[in-house]
Amino acid sequence: MISVTRGRTATVVVLASLIGAAAVACTGGGTGTTSSTLGPVPDGVAAHLSVEVGQGRTQYADREILLSVTNGSDETMTLLAGALQADGFGPSHPTKEGRTIALRPGTTRDVYVGLGEAECAGFPAGPDEPVPDAAPSATITLALGEYDDLGPATDVVVDDVDDPSGHLARNHAVDCARAAVEAGVGLTTDADVPVETRDGEPTALVTLEIEPVAGGPEVTIDRIGGTTLMANPGGGSGWTGRDLAGQGSGRITLPVVPARCDAHAVGEDKRGTFLPVYASVDGEPQHVIYVPMPDSGRADLFDFIADSCDWPE
């Protein structure tokens, strides 16, 4: 179901101002009247819009998603802004303000949106925690026309937004697991990644710092997963058991060797320096969370991989 409202509403994230000619076209140059002869987006056009949630790996850390808007009508429009309303999340916000994109018939264009804060109370916990079945909706702000000739901004509510890859469920599970873990401990990685020789092989040492929170729940690190760049020299898919014994002292030092030696793995890295941490809170297993590595540590790790893999300088 799709509904249309005219102008700007309090529940919709709308760009506060439109830059350049688009702003003049929509506001009549500040006179309060519209200079274009185009009217608002009509109901019949709005009914031919669909929205799908997307998210690239480079967007995970910032909790940014795409609202991919498809124009199934015969009208050319301009995409101005958007917002997501999803059960389990607070209000979303635009992350790339000022973008105006032509949305011609039969095309799909993207709005960039930051997810609102996860609302975890009342939701089941654990690694397979789902988001409730309520379908998300999106509010898309559009204007008829393109370039310098735009009609007034029109807010279109699109219900039953599609999320075929389950991005919202994954983000919600990670957010709530992180909140549960951080109630008991703070997790950071050291700024430096030293290298030493172990069993005749250069080995990087990545340290996870664990700082208990006074009065918080008991948190146990059960496993740290390998990544596209980091592997356990002993084999396996990560670090468990004795590798994690240091958590009692607040420092887990992981021996690391390159997971692969093709240069593009580093050149195109997106998540290889984020430690995947599997933890339990008061005995309850949580969804995996990701602990980022500081820039200095990332640089050390990249240098280590280059040296270990004998890349030319």
Summary of the structure (lengths in Angstrom):
residues: 313
radius of gyration: 24.2
end to end distance: 58.4
largest distance: 76.8
contacts: 990
relative contact order: 0.15
helix: 19%
strand: 36%
